Amino acid sequence: MGILGAFMVPHPPIIIPDIGKGEERKIQNTIDGYREAARKIVRWKPDTIVLFSPHQIMYGDYFHISPGEGAHGDFGQFGAENVSIDVSYDGEFVEELCRQAVAQGLKAGTLGERDKNLDHGTMVPLYFVNQYWKDYKLVRIGLSGLPLSMHYELGQCIQETARILGRNAVIIGSGDLSHRLKEDGPYGYQKEGPEFDKKAMDVMGKGDFGELLRFPEDFCETAGECGHRSFIIMAGTLDRMAVKAEKLSYEGPFGVGYGICCYETAGEDPERNFLEKYEEEERRQILERHEKEDAYVKLARKTIEEYVKTGVMIQAPKDLPRELYDSRAGVFVSIKEDGRLRGCIGTIEASYESLAEEIINNAVSACSRDPRFSPVESRELQKLVITVDVLGETEPIDSPRQLDVKRYGVVVSNGPRRGLLLPNLAGVSSVEQQIAIAKQKANIGEQEAVELERFEVVRHI
């Protein structure tokens, strides 16, 4: 009883003959891999299939688990409304999983459903599974914007739920690899695309799941992948379990990477505690970083820790370097967790009487008032990487040619709308990209004219 096995699979609608109309034969290796995966599933005869899809409802700070007794879906949006799938949900499994997630401190549950119809990330895998095995109930889960480590923890909760209920369960991590493999592909080409696919298939082919947690967020984003988080939840379901890993197929003729791997469980293996090992390494590195932090970052960290724990904003300590009391400037406080932005708030010009007050106020805002993120919680404090950028004076410029993404930040203005982007940010490689992001932040349209200013920063780490 418990997790019998797991699969990493893609979800290209074109693989359905009524959609592909012959084009599906260009990914015959993927079709063959899917059929082999489905044949394994029928041999295992699972009671429950737990499936993660990037095209299910996704929230920034919450894992959505589909509620109710079941759902229906068809491929009408791809011109094949005659191809449909109906599923029954395992309500008991969902209920217990929600309890386990809450006990673990994870934000997961059945709230917030916007569309109960099945998405293609769910239907494509089940299209093949149903050709061989239909005597199962489904648990359907969306991804989130939460850290990668929390996706792995959700997988651990799924494993525990299967054990408690005595379910024979199969896990399906649905997700394509890079969407940026070819210039003539639907999303163009980035060199990180083929690099991501090679690295991902190497990791997944060997079942070396700990490496998934080490993929940099900006690398994944530039590669245009969609399945990484699905695969990490899947990895969590196999925590401390021995598995026989098998690569069934990989190809990408349409400019999108499709990979299929199978993992058959074979008892316990305490050494495959990937998240625990990853977090031990992270704690060591973060402690080393904390020891090297300068007074600016130490002040921001002290502020954040006190505010998260007590809700109280600290006063400026008495033992800071003199310039923190005597100087004034705009300041941005940035917070990252597991390599992903967790909060960033700042001021273009000085708003308080001293740099110390500027840092304290912006640190509180970054950890609790950034509208893009939920407030930082106590459990996250030890994982945070904090930087403090002190802005120099802004100066007007006449042309984007006077910018340099590594040296200068940019301010764009159109009437009362004003947006800023700091220099030397991961994933921002051109002036055009820098200006475009600053415009987005200010709600300025792509084609709208803007006045430009530039500034330099001193980054404290």
One Martini backbone bead per residue (centre of mass of N, CA, C, O) as a GRO file, in nm:
protein
  461
    1MET     BB    1   0.100   0.034   0.017
    2GLY     BB    2   0.090   0.331  -0.171
    3ILE     BB    3   0.345   0.423  -0.360
    4LEU     BB    4   0.413   0.274  -0.676
    5GLY     BB    5   0.444   0.534  -0.871
    6ALA     BB    6   0.592   0.751  -1.133
    7PHE     BB    7   0.541   1.044  -1.360
    8MET     BB    8   0.685   1.206  -1.638
    9VAL     BB    9   0.489   1.438  -1.838
   10PRO     BB   10   0.341   1.563  -2.108
   11HIS     BB   11   0.089   1.812  -2.288
   12PRO     BB   12   0.029   1.779  -2.604
   13PRO     BB   13  -0.247   1.818  -2.798
   14ILE     BB   14  -0.127   1.706  -3.075
   15ILE     BB   15  -0.132   1.397  -2.976
   16ILE     BB   16  -0.418   1.411  -3.062
   17PRO     BB   17  -0.550   1.302  -3.349
   18ASP     BB   18  -0.793   1.519  -3.376
   19ILE     BB   19  -0.566   1.746  -3.372
   20GLY     BB   20  -0.312   1.659  -3.544
   21LYS     BB   21  -0.374   1.519  -3.820
   22GLY     BB   22  -0.064   1.366  -3.826
   23GLU     BB   23   0.143   1.540  -3.654
   24GLU     BB   24   0.185   1.330  -3.419
   25ARG     BB   25   0.408   1.158  -3.574
   26LYS     BB   26   0.648   1.360  -3.486
   27ILE     BB   27   0.584   1.220  -3.175
   28GLN     BB   28   0.624   0.902  -3.145
   29ASN     BB   29   0.800   0.868  -2.894
   30THR     BB   30   0.587   0.987  -2.702
   31ILE     BB   31   0.365   0.786  -2.758
   32ASP     BB   32   0.527   0.535  -2.674
   33GLY     BB   33   0.586   0.632  -2.386
   34TYR     BB   34   0.293   0.653  -2.296
   35ARG     BB   35   0.215   0.357  -2.342
   36GLU     BB   36   0.419   0.242  -2.142
   37ALA     BB   37   0.309   0.387  -1.896
   38ALA     BB   38   0.019   0.267  -1.911
   39ARG     BB   39   0.107  -0.030  -1.882
   40LYS     BB   40   0.216   0.005  -1.596
   41ILE     BB   41  -0.044   0.096  -1.461
   42VAL     BB   42  -0.212  -0.165  -1.514
   43ARG     BB   43  -0.023  -0.344  -1.341
   44TRP     BB   44  -0.081  -0.173  -1.066
   45LYS     BB   45  -0.370  -0.088  -1.005
   46PRO     BB   46  -0.484   0.185  -0.906
   47ASP     BB   47  -0.695   0.370  -0.702
   48THR     BB   48  -0.502   0.630  -0.732
   49ILE     BB   49  -0.461   0.947  -0.897
   50VAL     BB   50  -0.198   1.190  -0.888
   51LEU     BB   51  -0.225   1.523  -1.031
   52PHE     BB   52  -0.013   1.769  -1.191
   53SER     BB   53  -0.094   2.108  -1.313
   54PRO     BB   54  -0.020   2.414  -1.477
   55HIS     BB   55  -0.346   2.442  -1.585
   56GLN     BB   56  -0.438   2.475  -1.332
   57ILE     BB   57  -0.508   2.637  -1.074
   58MET     BB   58  -0.312   2.937  -0.984
   59TYR     BB   59  -0.133   3.045  -0.702
   60GLY     BB   60   0.099   3.224  -0.520
   61ASP     BB   61  -0.007   3.102  -0.198
   62TYR     BB   62  -0.158   2.831  -0.325
   63PHE     BB   63  -0.297   2.506  -0.322
   64HIS     BB   64  -0.504   2.360  -0.555
   65ILE     BB   65  -0.780   2.140  -0.485
   66SER     BB   66  -1.006   1.956  -0.623
   67PRO     BB   67  -1.339   1.949  -0.584
   68GLY     BB   68  -1.560   1.701  -0.534
   69GLU     BB   69  -1.669   1.423  -0.740
   70GLY     BB   70  -1.604   1.569  -1.025
   71ALA     BB   71  -1.522   1.583  -1.390
   72HIS     BB   72  -1.504   1.769  -1.702
   73GLY     BB   73  -1.365   1.733  -2.043
   74ASP     BB   74  -1.240   1.902  -2.343
   75PHE     BB   75  -1.099   1.979  -2.686
   76GLY     BB   76  -1.245   2.240  -2.806
   77GLN     BB   77  -1.006   2.459  -2.811
   78PHE     BB   78  -0.868   2.238  -3.038
   79GLY     BB   79  -1.112   2.113  -3.226
   80ALA     BB   80  -1.212   1.850  -3.009
   81GLU     BB   81  -1.508   1.805  -2.861
   82ASN     BB   82  -1.533   1.481  -2.898
   83VAL     BB   83  -1.299   1.484  -2.687
   84SER     BB   84  -1.346   1.326  -2.372
   85ILE     BB   85  -1.344   1.362  -1.999
   86ASP     BB   86  -1.410   1.162  -1.707
   87VAL     BB   87  -1.411   1.211  -1.344
   88SER     BB   88  -1.331   1.080  -1.026
   89TYR     BB   89  -1.300   1.175  -0.702
   90ASP     BB   90  -1.095   1.153  -0.405
   91GLY     BB   91  -1.231   1.274  -0.128
   92GLU     BB   92  -1.072   1.140   0.104
   93PHE     BB   93  -0.793   1.223   0.012
   94VAL     BB   94  -0.838   1.527   0.008
   95GLU     BB   95  -0.909   1.560   0.307
   96GLU     BB   96  -0.640   1.445   0.422
   97LEU     BB   97  -0.447   1.630   0.271
   98CYS     BB   98  -0.541   1.891   0.401
   99ARG     BB   99  -0.457   1.810   0.687
  100GLN     BB  100  -0.155   1.767   0.629
  101ALA     BB  101  -0.093   2.052   0.526
  102VAL     BB  102  -0.171   2.208   0.779
  103ALA     BB  103   0.030   2.057   0.969
  104GLN     BB  104   0.278   2.167   0.781
  105GLY     BB  105   0.203   2.477   0.689
  106LEU     BB  106   0.030   2.464   0.433
  107LYS     BB  107  -0.120   2.620   0.152
  108ALA     BB  108  -0.404   2.411   0.121
  109GLY     BB  109  -0.696   2.344  -0.099
  110THR     BB  110  -1.052   2.391  -0.214
  111LEU     BB  111  -1.031   2.676  -0.267
  112GLY     BB  112  -1.090   2.885  -0.551
  113GLU     BB  113  -1.272   2.786  -0.771
  114ARG     BB  114  -1.327   2.874  -1.125
  115ASP     BB  115  -1.279   2.587  -1.290
  116LYS     BB  116  -1.389   2.249  -1.319
  117ASN     BB  117  -1.263   2.196  -1.569
  118LEU     BB  118  -1.058   2.028  -1.752
  119ASP     BB  119  -0.735   2.033  -1.838
  120HIS     BB  120  -0.481   1.954  -2.061
  121GLY     BB  121  -0.275   1.865  -1.836
  122THR     BB  122  -0.480   1.631  -1.761
  123MET     BB  123  -0.598   1.496  -2.027
  124VAL     BB  124  -0.358   1.383  -2.178
  125PRO     BB  125  -0.272   1.163  -1.978
  126LEU     BB  126  -0.564   1.029  -1.953
  127TYR     BB  127  -0.596   0.940  -2.244
  128PHE     BB  128  -0.389   0.706  -2.204
  129VAL     BB  129  -0.474   0.568  -1.945
  130ASN     BB  130  -0.778   0.496  -2.040
  131GLN     BB  131  -0.684   0.271  -2.248
  132TYR     BB  132  -0.602   0.074  -1.980
  133TRP     BB  133  -0.721   0.251  -1.715
  134LYS     BB  134  -1.035   0.323  -1.506
  135ASP     BB  135  -1.003   0.209  -1.194
  136TYR     BB  136  -1.012   0.523  -1.076
  137LYS     BB  137  -0.915   0.798  -0.880
  138LEU     BB  138  -0.888   1.153  -0.852
  139VAL     BB  139  -0.615   1.390  -0.796
  140ARG     BB  140  -0.619   1.750  -0.835
  141ILE     BB  141  -0.332   1.972  -0.883
  142GLY     BB  142  -0.191   2.273  -0.833
  143LEU     BB  143   0.015   2.520  -0.847
  144SER     BB  144   0.267   2.763  -0.733
  145GLY     BB  145   0.454   3.052  -0.600
  146LEU     BB  146   0.595   2.892  -0.415
  147PRO     BB  147   0.842   2.743  -0.303
  148LEU     BB  148   0.998   2.458  -0.390
  149SER     BB  149   1.000   2.325  -0.108
  150MET     BB  150   0.681   2.325  -0.083
  151HIS     BB  151   0.632   2.124  -0.309
  152TYR     BB  152   0.776   1.892  -0.174
  153GLU     BB  153   0.601   1.890   0.085
  154LEU     BB  154   0.342   1.813  -0.058
  155GLY     BB  155   0.444   1.537  -0.145
  156GLN     BB  156   0.478   1.428   0.141
  157CYS     BB  157   0.173   1.446   0.209
  158ILE     BB  158   0.084   1.243  -0.004
  159GLN     BB  159   0.235   1.003   0.104
  160GLU     BB  160   0.096   1.003   0.386
  161THR     BB  161  -0.194   0.970   0.284
  162ALA     BB  162  -0.159   0.695   0.147
  163ARG     BB  163  -0.075   0.550   0.406
  164ILE     BB  164  -0.322   0.606   0.590
  165LEU     BB  165  -0.540   0.492   0.362
  166GLY     BB  166  -0.421   0.254   0.185
  167ARG     BB  167  -0.324   0.348  -0.094
  168ASN     BB  168  -0.299   0.288  -0.431
  169ALA     BB  169  -0.058   0.497  -0.592
  170VAL     BB  170  -0.029   0.732  -0.863
  171ILE     BB  171   0.201   0.958  -1.015
  172ILE     BB  172   0.152   1.279  -1.199
  173GLY     BB  173   0.380   1.487  -1.377
  174SER     BB  174   0.272   1.761  -1.548
  175GLY     BB  175   0.504   1.869  -1.812
  176ASP     BB  176   0.688   2.066  -1.982
  177LEU     BB  177   0.951   2.194  -2.102
  178SER     BB  178   1.088   2.375  -2.309
  179HIS     BB  179   0.967   2.662  -2.529
  180ARG     BB  180   1.293   2.741  -2.640
  181LEU     BB  181   1.435   2.564  -2.901
  182LYS     BB  182   1.321   2.745  -3.152
  183GLU     BB  183   1.277   2.995  -3.372
  184ASP     BB  184   1.008   2.842  -3.510
  185GLY     BB  185   0.870   2.844  -3.259
  186PRO     BB  186   0.619   2.967  -3.050
  187TYR     BB  187   0.876   3.108  -2.848
  188GLY     BB  188   1.136   3.060  -2.957
  189TYR     BB  189   1.483   3.137  -2.868
  190GLN     BB  190   1.695   2.996  -2.607
  191LYS     BB  191   1.980   2.873  -2.478
  192GLU     BB  192   1.835   2.768  -2.212
  193GLY     BB  193   1.654   2.554  -2.330
  194PRO     BB  194   1.848   2.314  -2.399
  195GLU     BB  195   1.985   2.322  -2.121
  196PHE     BB  196   1.741   2.244  -1.954
  197ASP     BB  197   1.671   1.972  -2.090
  198LYS     BB  198   1.937   1.830  -2.035
  199LYS     BB  199   1.934   1.860  -1.728
  200ALA     BB  200   1.654   1.739  -1.668
  201MET     BB  201   1.696   1.458  -1.804
  202ASP     BB  202   1.932   1.376  -1.628
  203VAL     BB  203   1.792   1.392  -1.356
  204MET     BB  204   1.533   1.220  -1.423
  205GLY     BB  205   1.674   0.964  -1.538
  206LYS     BB  206   1.815   0.917  -1.234
  207GLY     BB  207   1.654   1.035  -0.983
  208ASP     BB  208   1.799   1.327  -0.896
  209PHE     BB  209   1.601   1.537  -0.721
  210GLY     BB  210   1.780   1.749  -0.572
  211GLU     BB  211   1.849   1.924  -0.829
  212LEU     BB  212   1.575   2.068  -0.867
  213LEU     BB  213   1.628   2.276  -0.623
  214ARG     BB  214   1.888   2.415  -0.797
  215PHE     BB  215   1.732   2.561  -0.994
  216PRO     BB  216   1.727   2.852  -1.121
  217GLU     BB  217   1.475   3.072  -1.168
  218ASP     BB  218   1.587   3.235  -1.416
  219PHE     BB  219   1.646   2.985  -1.587
  220CYS     BB  220   1.356   2.876  -1.606
  221GLU     BB  221   1.227   3.131  -1.726
  222THR     BB  222   1.404   3.158  -1.983
  223ALA     BB  223   1.331   2.861  -2.086
  224GLY     BB  224   1.012   2.812  -2.063
  225GLU     BB  225   0.892   2.640  -1.850
  226CYS     BB  226   0.613   2.416  -1.689
  227GLY     BB  227   0.714   2.141  -1.495
  228HIS     BB  228   0.899   2.173  -1.244
  229ARG     BB  229   0.688   2.170  -1.008
  230SER     BB  230   0.564   1.899  -1.066
  231PHE     BB  231   0.829   1.735  -1.024
  232ILE     BB  232   0.869   1.816  -0.725
  233ILE     BB  233   0.620   1.693  -0.607
  234MET     BB  234   0.681   1.412  -0.706
  235ALA     BB  235   0.944   1.382  -0.545
  236GLY     BB  236   0.806   1.407  -0.262
  237THR     BB  237   0.643   1.131  -0.289
  238LEU     BB  238   0.956   0.982  -0.291
  239ASP     BB  239   1.053   1.015  -0.018
  240ARG     BB  240   1.265   0.774   0.099
  241MET     BB  241   1.263   0.614  -0.182
  242ALA     BB  242   1.306   0.356  -0.375
  243VAL     BB  243   1.403   0.367  -0.727
  244LYS     BB  244   1.319   0.295  -1.065
  245ALA     BB  245   1.470   0.450  -1.326
  246GLU     BB  246   1.311   0.564  -1.647
  247LYS     BB  247   1.373   0.647  -1.972
  248LEU     BB  248   1.141   0.677  -2.246
  249SER     BB  249   1.153   0.995  -2.352
  250TYR     BB  250   1.275   1.243  -2.609
  251GLU     BB  251   1.151   1.559  -2.755
  252GLY     BB  252   1.152   1.876  -2.997
  253PRO     BB  253   1.020   1.957  -3.297
  254PHE     BB  254   0.831   2.227  -3.201
  255GLY     BB  255   1.010   2.377  -2.955
  256VAL     BB  256   0.920   2.154  -2.742
  257GLY     BB  257   0.971   1.973  -2.455
  258TYR     BB  258   0.949   1.604  -2.434
  259GLY     BB  259   0.916   1.408  -2.133
  260ILE     BB  260   0.968   1.058  -2.018
  261CYS     BB  261   0.931   0.917  -1.687
  262CYS     BB  262   1.001   0.641  -1.461
  263TYR     BB  263   0.889   0.533  -1.115
  264GLU     BB  264   0.969   0.254  -0.925
  265THR     BB  265   0.904   0.124  -0.635
  266ALA     BB  266   1.153  -0.019  -0.360
  267GLY     BB  267   1.108   0.095  -0.096
  268GLU     BB  268   1.338   0.203   0.128
  269ASP     BB  269   1.551   0.526   0.140
  270PRO     BB  270   1.698   0.742   0.355
  271GLU     BB  271   1.902   0.885   0.143
  272ARG     BB  272   1.633   1.014  -0.016
  273ASN     BB  273   1.655   1.317   0.142
  274PHE     BB  274   1.655   1.590  -0.036
  275LEU     BB  275   1.544   1.828   0.130
  276GLU     BB  276   1.717   1.798   0.381
  277LYS     BB  277   1.989   1.836   0.235
  278TYR     BB  278   1.929   2.108   0.109
  279GLU     BB  279   1.871   2.263   0.378
  280GLU     BB  280   2.143   2.218   0.508
  281GLU     BB  281   2.304   2.368   0.292
  282GLU     BB  282   2.149   2.636   0.310
  283ARG     BB  283   2.210   2.698   0.608
  284ARG     BB  284   2.513   2.717   0.577
  285GLN     BB  285   2.517   2.944   0.362
  286ILE     BB  286   2.348   3.151   0.523
  287LEU     BB  287   2.530   3.175   0.769
  288GLU     BB  288   2.770   3.278   0.608
  289ARG     BB  289   2.621   3.527   0.503
  290HIS     BB  290   2.545   3.658   0.771
  291GLU     BB  291   2.845   3.706   0.865
  292LYS     BB  292   2.892   3.908   0.596
  293GLU     BB  293   2.706   4.115   0.666
  294ASP     BB  294   2.627   4.426   0.674
  295ALA     BB  295   2.475   4.684   0.841
  296TYR     BB  296   2.238   4.718   0.645
  297VAL     BB  297   2.140   4.418   0.640
  298LYS     BB  298   2.119   4.372   0.943
  299LEU     BB  299   1.895   4.580   0.979
  300ALA     BB  300   1.687   4.451   0.792
  301ARG     BB  301   1.674   4.178   0.935
  302LYS     BB  302   1.593   4.272   1.217
  303THR     BB  303   1.332   4.401   1.124
  304ILE     BB  304   1.194   4.153   1.001
  305GLU     BB  305   1.203   3.960   1.240
  306GLU     BB  306   1.044   4.141   1.438
  307TYR     BB  307   0.788   4.187   1.267
  308VAL     BB  308   0.704   3.891   1.217
  309LYS     BB  309   0.692   3.811   1.529
  310THR     BB  310   0.534   4.103   1.649
  311GLY     BB  311   0.454   4.372   1.466
  312VAL     BB  312   0.716   4.547   1.523
  313MET     BB  313   0.884   4.843   1.483
  314ILE     BB  314   1.187   4.937   1.496
  315GLN     BB  315   1.443   5.110   1.620
  316ALA     BB  316   1.721   5.266   1.589
  317PRO     BB  317   2.007   5.179   1.667
  318LYS     BB  318   2.310   5.295   1.844
  319ASP     BB  319   2.547   5.105   1.665
  320LEU     BB  320   2.576   5.251   1.404
  321PRO     BB  321   2.686   5.385   1.147
  322ARG     BB  322   2.697   5.720   1.094
  323GLU     BB  323   2.561   5.730   0.800
  324LEU     BB  324   2.276   5.619   0.897
  325TYR     BB  325   2.213   5.905   1.040
  326ASP     BB  326   2.329   6.140   0.828
  327SER     BB  327   2.191   6.009   0.582
  328ARG     BB  328   2.020   6.044   0.259
  329ALA     BB  329   1.800   5.807   0.072
  330GLY     BB  330   1.718   5.592  -0.145
  331VAL     BB  331   1.556   5.261  -0.086
  332PHE     BB  332   1.607   4.906  -0.139
  333VAL     BB  333   1.435   4.606  -0.038
  334SER     BB  334   1.539   4.267  -0.082
  335ILE     BB  335   1.372   3.942  -0.114
  336LYS     BB  336   1.479   3.600  -0.089
  337GLU     BB  337   1.365   3.255  -0.180
  338ASP     BB  338   1.500   3.007  -0.334
  339GLY     BB  339   1.577   3.237  -0.565
  340ARG     BB  340   1.308   3.397  -0.503
  341LEU     BB  341   1.110   3.643  -0.502
  342ARG     BB  342   0.950   3.793  -0.186
  343GLY     BB  343   1.043   4.106  -0.189
  344CYS     BB  344   1.003   4.465  -0.302
  345ILE     BB  345   1.089   4.781  -0.152
  346GLY     BB  346   1.089   5.144  -0.228
  347THR     BB  347   1.277   5.455  -0.277
  348ILE     BB  348   1.380   5.703  -0.484
  349GLU     BB  349   1.357   5.896  -0.243
  350ALA     BB  350   1.380   6.048   0.036
  351SER     BB  351   1.144   5.998   0.335
  352TYR     BB  352   1.354   6.024   0.564
  353GLU     BB  353   1.595   6.132   0.808
  354SER     BB  354   1.733   5.843   0.743
  355LEU     BB  355   1.872   5.556   0.642
  356ALA     BB  356   1.770   5.381   0.871
  357GLU     BB  357   1.467   5.450   0.832
  358GLU     BB  358   1.448   5.362   0.541
  359ILE     BB  359   1.516   5.065   0.589
  360ILE     BB  360   1.302   4.994   0.799
  361ASN     BB  361   1.047   5.068   0.634
  362ASN     BB  362   1.117   4.893   0.376
  363ALA     BB  363   1.140   4.620   0.518
  364VAL     BB  364   0.850   4.602   0.612
  365SER     BB  365   0.723   4.625   0.330
  366ALA     BB  366   0.867   4.381   0.192
  367CYS     BB  367   0.745   4.160   0.412
  368SER     BB  368   0.411   4.287   0.408
  369ARG     BB  369   0.337   4.500   0.128
  370ASP     BB  370   0.369   4.334  -0.115
  371PRO     BB  371   0.124   4.273  -0.356
  372ARG     BB  372   0.264   4.001  -0.482
  373PHE     BB  373   0.271   3.904  -0.173
  374SER     BB  374   0.282   3.743   0.098
  375PRO     BB  375   0.359   3.744   0.402
  376VAL     BB  376   0.602   3.681   0.596
  377GLU     BB  377   0.708   3.402   0.777
  378SER     BB  378   0.869   3.252   1.034
  379ARG     BB  379   0.962   2.989   0.870
  380GLU     BB  380   1.139   3.179   0.657
  381LEU     BB  381   1.372   3.348   0.786
  382GLN     BB  382   1.630   3.151   0.744
  383LYS     BB  383   1.600   3.174   0.407
  384LEU     BB  384   1.674   3.462   0.372
  385VAL     BB  385   1.768   3.698   0.120
  386ILE     BB  386   1.934   4.015   0.162
  387THR     BB  387   1.905   4.343   0.013
  388VAL     BB  388   2.065   4.677  -0.020
  389ASP     BB  389   1.969   4.971  -0.199
  390VAL     BB  390   2.147   5.268  -0.270
  391LEU     BB  391   2.054   5.562  -0.408
  392GLY     BB  392   2.123   5.775  -0.632
  393GLU     BB  393   2.100   6.023  -0.828
  394THR     BB  394   1.892   6.140  -1.056
  395GLU     BB  395   1.910   6.152  -1.426
  396PRO     BB  396   1.853   6.279  -1.713
  397ILE     BB  397   1.774   6.137  -2.037
  398ASP     BB  398   1.759   6.100  -2.403
  399SER     BB  399   1.862   5.789  -2.415
  400PRO     BB  400   1.903   5.444  -2.404
  401ARG     BB  401   2.218   5.465  -2.470
  402GLN     BB  402   2.267   5.573  -2.156
  403LEU     BB  403   2.243   5.281  -2.079
  404ASP     BB  404   2.313   5.014  -1.821
  405VAL     BB  405   2.214   4.726  -1.673
  406LYS     BB  406   2.462   4.705  -1.468
  407ARG     BB  407   2.487   5.018  -1.370
  408TYR     BB  408   2.185   5.116  -1.436
  409GLY     BB  409   1.907   5.251  -1.345
  410VAL     BB  410   1.547   5.305  -1.406
  411VAL     BB  411   1.325   5.581  -1.497
  412VAL     BB  412   0.980   5.604  -1.574
  413SER     BB  413   0.769   5.861  -1.738
  414ASN     BB  414   0.398   5.942  -1.733
  415GLY     BB  415   0.333   6.170  -1.571
  416PRO     BB  416   0.228   6.017  -1.274
  417ARG     BB  417   0.374   5.784  -1.396
  418ARG     BB  418   0.612   5.563  -1.216
  419GLY     BB  419   0.908   5.366  -1.289
  420LEU     BB  420   1.132   5.109  -1.149
  421LEU     BB  421   1.472   4.976  -1.210
  422LEU     BB  422   1.717   4.796  -1.124
  423PRO     BB  423   2.029   4.697  -1.142
  424ASN     BB  424   2.162   4.395  -1.187
  425LEU     BB  425   1.949   4.171  -1.286
  426ALA     BB  426   1.820   3.880  -1.306
  427GLY     BB  427   1.715   3.838  -1.649
  428VAL     BB  428   1.845   4.126  -1.729
  429SER     BB  429   2.003   4.198  -2.059
  430SER     BB  430   1.846   4.468  -2.152
  431VAL     BB  431   1.731   4.779  -2.206
  432GLU     BB  432   1.456   4.706  -2.324
  433GLN     BB  433   1.374   4.526  -2.086
  434GLN     BB  434   1.405   4.734  -1.862
  435ILE     BB  435   1.192   4.934  -1.967
  436ALA     BB  436   0.950   4.740  -1.989
  437ILE     BB  437   0.931   4.673  -1.687
  438ALA     BB  438   0.899   4.961  -1.583
  439LYS     BB  439   0.634   5.009  -1.734
  440GLN     BB  440   0.467   4.787  -1.603
  441LYS     BB  441   0.494   4.901  -1.309
  442ALA     BB  442   0.344   5.185  -1.421
  443ASN     BB  443   0.120   5.131  -1.638
  444ILE     BB  444   0.271   5.141  -1.919
  445GLY     BB  445   0.265   5.129  -2.236
  446GLU     BB  446   0.463   5.015  -2.484
  447GLN     BB  447   0.392   5.279  -2.688
  448GLU     BB  448   0.455   5.476  -2.476
  449ALA     BB  449   0.585   5.757  -2.382
  450VAL     BB  450   0.900   5.846  -2.214
  451GLU     BB  451   1.077   5.944  -1.947
  452LEU     BB  452   1.428   5.946  -1.860
  453GLU     BB  453   1.616   5.789  -1.593
  454ARG     BB  454   1.915   5.767  -1.400
  455PHE     BB  455   2.102   5.534  -1.179
  456GLU     BB  456   2.290   5.458  -0.901
  457VAL     BB  457   2.424   5.193  -0.691
  458VAL     BB  458   2.454   5.055  -0.361
  459ARG     BB  459   2.523   4.724  -0.281
  460HIS     BB  460   2.403   4.533  -0.009
  461ILE     BB  461   2.506   4.191   0.144
   0.00000   0.00000   0.00000
